């Protein structure tokens, strides 16, 4: 059997988080009533002229600098023939020969622990199309132009990806990057971050690329992986059956788990690109680039390394905490408010805090427990007012709005027992109540120590200081 190699390149469309469209002043807010956010420019009315949104340019430059790419001092907007009704003027304004960002790279982590650098060919600015609506129109289609003219940054990778998992890893890394930079909200369900995958196969060792198929509009990491895996199998099966691969555009059907033909693949000459006569070339000077560079936040990899060095965290913990910018900011706020104990803070932010967010389907911004409140809870663990186990109950009470740490502790009578004589009294009662187990322990059955600890904690309703219980119990059980 012939061995095959997969070649994948991704074209990722990131919707830029500007308040207005790329060439008009119409709003870009998601979820508005159809056609309420489309002005004369978006409608392609005669006599109107596009005006470039500078904020979109700034955001494109941010990504370029973050991936080590070249920011073009001169780039050109082109008209691209577009023959669908959701862009009324009949063409899409994009960039073709001279994009604003070129030749960057992104490093991805592979499953075996190694890393791989993926080239980024280009990132260019363009306008999005509107949306065709096919439901509830009785055999007709409706057109919603709210999205028409929304600024997009199309980020095109080199064909460096060799598996569906590599493609997903690259897409996730780029998703993390644009959200960290604040240039895209990354909401895949709303179409803010979506992907077209170019997939081909070739015999291992062959330099020439195979004929590729482009899978359009993939809006989840799971769909990207499944669509690519199906397409790889489909192409290999066809070639091994003596058939040829046709260059075409395909769609992924998640219900059937397969791709299907959409249309034959257009080439550049089908799009009939030519420079847009209504828009001057985009000229960017060094001063603008340096201003953008100064505004860049600390990027994920740099932040991860700082967390390892500054807080003494493991690579794994630092990676989890820096995966999302909001989570890393929250963590650092907890450490600052507590005044130290970075590992304790990490355990709680990655543990109970994140678990409750996931359980309730909340974004971090919706958390009912602030960083200051979590720090106050950890302070009570530190000063032994409560145990770590009781702290979990206090946290849950805080989450549902019962008040702050101290109020909940007092209201529920959860203050930890640290009085040695009181703890010894409970130990004596437990030992007296369990003579058989006591005899077995003193006869050498050391594993019963855990049984006695559990009984003491149960008798004290979890309030006894665990360390003191262990210390005093060890002495008492010796007799």
C-alpha positions, 0 to 999 in steps of 0.5 A: 500500500502506498503511503500518503502525506497530507498537505493542509493550509488554512485561511482564517477569517477573524472579524475585527472588533471595531465599532464601525465597518471597514469602509462606512460608519455603520455599526457592527454590533451582533444580533441587531434586527436585519438590515438596521445596520447597513448604510448607503455605502453598504447597500452599494448605492450610486455615488457613495465613496468608501472611507477606510477605518483606521482602527481596522488598520491598527488591529491588522498591524497588531497581529502582524507585529505579534507574529513577527511579520512584515507590515507593508509600508504600502498596500493596495485595496482591490475589487474582487468580483462577487456574484452573490446578492449579499454584497449589492455592489457586485464586488468585494473590497479586499487586498490581493497583490499587496497585502498589509501583512506578509511573512510571519510565523506561529509556533504550535505545540504538538501532542508528543511535546515538541513544537513546530513553526507554521509560516503565515503567508499573509494577512489582508484586510477585506469586507465581509459579505451579508447573509442570505436567509432561506428559512420562512420565505416560502421558496424565496431567499431574504438578504440581511446586510447587517454584516456587509462591510464588517472588517475582516482580517484574512490570515493565510497560512503556508501549506505547512500543516500535515494533519488535522490535529496540527491544523486544529492546534494552529487554529487554536493558537491563532484564536488565542492570539487574536483574543489576547490582542483584543482585535477579535472576540473569537466567538465562533458561533457568531462567525467572528472566527471561522476557517476555510481549509485547503486539503490535498494528499500526495505520495510520501516523498513527492515534492509536488502538491496534489490537487486540493479541495477547499472546505469552506466556513468551518466555525468550530475546532471539532468541525475543522478536525472532522472535516479534514479527516473525512476529506483526507480519507475521501481523496485517498480512496478516490486516488487508490480507486483510479479516479482523479481529485477535482479542484473544488470548493466543498462544504462540511455537513456536521450531521452526516460527518462528511464534505460535499461539493459546493462549486468548482474552485475559482481562480484569481482570474475568475475574481477579476481583481483590479485596484479599487479606484475609490481607495488610495493606496494604504501608506503606513509609516514607521511612527504608526508601526512603533505606536502600535508596537508600544500598545501590544499587550504581553503575549501568551508565551512571554506571559507563560515564561514570566509566570514560571519565573516570577511565581515558581509555577510549573510549565503546565500550570503557567500554560493553563493560567495564560491560555486566556488573557482574562484568566491570567489577569484574574490570577495575578489580581488574586496573588496581588490581593493576597500578597503572595502564595502563588501556588495556592492561588493557582490551585484555586483559580484553576480548580474550584473557580474555573470549575464553577465557571464551566458548570454554570456556562459563565464567562469570567466577566460574569463571575459572581466572585471577584479576585478580591473576594477569592483572595479574602477566602484564601487569607482565611485558609492561610491564617487557619480561620478555616480549613481548605475543605471548609473553604470549598463550602464558603466558596460555593456560598459566595458564588450563590451570593450569600455574602463575603468570606467573613460573613459566611464563616460567622453566619454558618459557624465555620470558624476552625477549632484551634484550641488544643484542649478542645481537639484533644477532648474530641480525640478522647471521645472518638478513641473511647467510642472505637475500642476495637479499632484502637486495639487493632491500631496499637497492634500494628494496623497503621492504616487505621490512622486515617479512620481515626482522623476521619472520625475526629473531623466528623465529630468536629463537623470539619472544624478541627484544624487538620494539622493539629488533629494529625499531631495530637492524634498520633500522640494519643494513639500511641497510648 
